[in-house]
Every structure is written in structure tokens, then in C-alpha cells.
Amino acid sequence: INMPANLKMSKPSYIYIDSDQMQTHLDEEKTVKVIAGKFRKAEGPVKRHNVEPIYFDIELKKDKEFNFTLPLNHNSFIYLIKGEIKIGNQQHQKVENSKLILLEKGDKLKVYAATDTKFLLIAGKPIGEQIARGGPFVMNTKQEILQAVEDYHKGTFVK
């Protein structure tokens, strides 16, 4: 998840999420494991993040629908792990490998399962800042990339 420039030099942190920390919504049509965000009464353990993430692991039974209201300002995608789904009027089939489906901006998401399916729904608020890339580094300016490479070679990259 990208960070705004004013947080980029923050000390890195790692959040370990055990499966028993995740809340799950379960009904006769679907199972929704909530890692971030909220679905019905299930709320994810990832909270207070700058991009207000939504991260659901969803299993949807054949001929059933998953409906969700997305924030209008979020960018979102579905990562189809298995099965065949229809999003709005577009059919998406899994053939051999998993498939990434970028969603258009909008607030009403409707996913229909043509087969038993498993997919991830991931969304977040864009930070709207300039991005510079160099090797494995992602910063805001070319100068910051050069500094990151220098820090890496000096062994001072992670402070």
C-alpha cells in the first residue's frame, strides 16, 4: 500500500494478523473473511490506515451474488482465484491462472458466481501524489530514489 510523502520516512512496521483475529461473515451463499474494512457486522483487524483499505477474501457459491457498496473515491480491483464470475454485465472466466480485474469507479459492486468461486476484493483511497520508481524502490522524486539507493549501499536504508 502506498504512503503519502509525509509518512514515507516513517519507521517501518510489520503487522502479523493471525487467522483468529479476522472476523468472518458467513451465510448460506458466501463466506467473507474481512482483513480490512467492514462487511455487515464483520470488521477487519487493520484499522486507521491512511488509504482506508478494504480487503476481503470471499468464497461465493454458484448462482449467488455478492453485493457491496464501495466508497466512490476508492480505486478497487478483484483478484479472481478460482471460478467464473460476472461483474455488472461483464463475464470473467478463470482458465489456468488467477486473474486481476480492475474495477471502474462507482459505488455499487455486484458479483455473480457462475460457478463456485473464490476471489479477493481490494480497494483503497488514492493518495494522488507523484511517484518515482527505481529498481525495487518507490518514492516521490528521482532524488529520493537516488538517496534510497545510496542508503541501501551504505547499509543505512532501514533506520
C-alpha positions as CSV (number, residue, x, y, z in Angstrom):
1,I,0.0,0.0,0.0
2,N,1.4,3.4,-1.0
3,M,2.1,6.1,1.6
4,P,1.9,9.8,1.3
5,A,5.2,11.7,1.1
6,N,5.0,13.0,4.7
7,L,4.9,9.4,6.0
8,K,7.5,7.8,3.7
9,M,10.4,8.1,6.0
10,S,8.5,6.7,9.0
11,K,10.0,3.8,10.8
12,P,8.8,0.6,9.0
13,S,6.4,-1.7,10.9
14,Y,5.1,-5.1,10.4
15,I,1.6,-6.3,11.4
16,Y,1.1,-10.0,11.9
17,I,-2.5,-11.0,11.6
18,D,-3.4,-14.4,12.9
19,S,-6.5,-16.0,11.4
20,D,-8.3,-15.8,14.7
21,Q,-8.0,-12.0,14.6
22,M,-10.0,-11.9,11.4
23,Q,-13.8,-11.7,11.6
24,T,-15.8,-13.7,9.1
25,H,-19.3,-13.1,7.7
26,L,-20.9,-16.5,6.9
27,D,-24.3,-17.2,5.4
28,E,-25.8,-19.9,3.1
29,E,-24.5,-18.1,0.0
30,K,-21.0,-16.8,0.9
31,T,-18.1,-16.6,3.3
32,V,-16.4,-13.2,3.6
33,K,-13.1,-13.1,5.7
34,V,-12.5,-9.4,6.5
35,I,-8.9,-8.4,6.7
36,A,-9.5,-4.6,6.4
37,G,-12.8,-2.7,6.2
38,K,-16.2,-3.8,7.3
39,F,-18.7,-6.2,5.8
40,R,-22.1,-6.3,7.6
41,K,-21.0,-7.0,11.3
42,A,-17.6,-8.4,10.5
43,E,-14.7,-5.9,10.8
44,G,-11.1,-6.4,9.9
45,P,-8.1,-6.0,12.3
46,V,-6.3,-3.5,10.0
47,K,-7.6,-0.1,11.1
48,R,-6.6,3.6,10.9
49,H,-4.6,3.4,7.7
50,N,-4.1,6.4,5.5
51,V,-5.7,4.8,2.4
52,E,-8.7,3.4,4.3
53,P,-8.3,-0.1,2.8
54,I,-10.9,-2.7,2.1
55,Y,-9.6,-6.2,1.9
56,F,-12.0,-9.1,1.7
57,D,-11.3,-12.8,1.0
58,I,-14.6,-14.1,-0.5
59,E,-16.0,-17.5,-1.3
60,L,-19.3,-17.3,-3.2
61,K,-21.4,-20.3,-4.1
62,K,-22.7,-21.0,-7.6
63,D,-25.6,-18.9,-8.9
64,K,-25.3,-16.5,-5.9
65,E,-24.4,-12.8,-5.7
66,F,-22.1,-10.7,-3.7
67,N,-23.2,-7.1,-3.3
68,F,-21.2,-4.3,-1.7
69,T,-21.2,-0.5,-1.6
70,L,-17.7,0.8,-2.3
71,P,-16.6,4.3,-1.4
72,L,-16.8,6.5,-4.5
73,N,-13.2,7.8,-4.1
74,H,-11.5,4.4,-3.8
75,N,-9.6,2.5,-6.5
76,S,-10.5,-1.1,-6.5
77,F,-9.8,-4.5,-8.0
78,I,-10.9,-8.1,-7.8
79,Y,-8.3,-10.9,-7.9
80,L,-10.1,-14.0,-9.1
81,I,-8.5,-17.1,-7.6
82,K,-10.9,-19.7,-8.9
83,G,-14.2,-20.0,-10.7
84,E,-16.2,-17.8,-13.1
85,I,-17.8,-14.6,-12.2
86,K,-19.8,-11.8,-13.8
87,I,-19.3,-8.2,-12.6
88,G,-22.1,-6.0,-13.8
89,N,-22.5,-7.0,-17.4
90,Q,-19.0,-8.4,-17.9
91,Q,-18.1,-12.1,-17.7
92,H,-14.7,-13.0,-16.2
93,Q,-13.6,-16.6,-16.5
94,K,-10.6,-18.3,-14.8
95,V,-8.9,-20.6,-17.2
96,E,-5.5,-21.6,-16.0
97,N,-4.1,-18.8,-13.8
98,S,-5.5,-16.3,-11.4
99,K,-6.9,-13.1,-12.9
100,L,-6.7,-9.5,-11.8
101,I,-9.8,-7.4,-12.7
102,L,-9.6,-3.6,-12.3
103,L,-12.9,-2.1,-11.4
104,E,-14.3,1.2,-12.7
105,K,-15.1,3.9,-10.2
106,G,-18.6,3.5,-8.8
107,D,-20.2,2.7,-5.5
108,K,-22.4,-0.4,-6.3
109,L,-20.5,-3.6,-6.8
110,K,-22.4,-6.7,-7.9
111,V,-20.6,-10.0,-8.4
112,Y,-22.5,-13.0,-9.7
113,A,-20.9,-16.5,-9.4
114,A,-21.4,-18.7,-12.5
115,T,-19.5,-21.4,-10.6
116,D,-18.3,-21.8,-7.0
117,T,-15.8,-19.0,-6.8
118,K,-13.0,-17.6,-4.6
119,F,-11.8,-14.1,-5.0
120,L,-10.2,-11.1,-3.2
121,L,-11.8,-7.7,-3.2
122,I,-9.2,-5.0,-2.5
123,A,-9.8,-1.2,-2.5
124,G,-8.1,1.9,-1.2
125,K,-8.2,5.7,-1.4
126,P,-5.7,7.0,-3.9
127,I,-3.1,9.4,-2.4
128,G,-2.8,11.4,-5.6
129,E,0.9,12.1,-5.4
130,Q,3.8,11.9,-7.9
131,I,5.5,8.5,-7.9
132,A,9.1,7.7,-8.9
133,R,10.4,4.2,-9.3
134,G,13.9,2.8,-9.5
135,G,14.7,-0.9,-9.1
136,P,12.8,-2.1,-6.0
137,F,12.3,1.4,-4.6
138,V,9.2,3.5,-4.9
139,M,9.4,7.1,-3.7
140,N,8.0,10.5,-4.8
141,T,11.0,12.0,-6.6
142,K,14.1,10.9,-8.6
143,Q,16.3,12.5,-5.9
144,E,14.6,10.3,-3.2
145,I,15.3,7.2,-5.3
146,L,19.0,8.1,-5.6
147,Q,19.1,8.7,-1.8
148,A,17.4,5.4,-1.2
149,V,19.9,3.5,-3.4
150,E,22.8,5.3,-1.6
151,D,21.3,4.5,1.8
152,Y,20.9,0.9,0.8
153,H,24.5,0.6,-0.3
154,K,25.7,2.2,2.9
155,G,23.6,-0.1,5.0
156,T,21.5,2.8,6.4
157,F,18.3,2.2,4.4
158,V,16.3,1.0,7.3
159,K,16.7,3.3,10.3
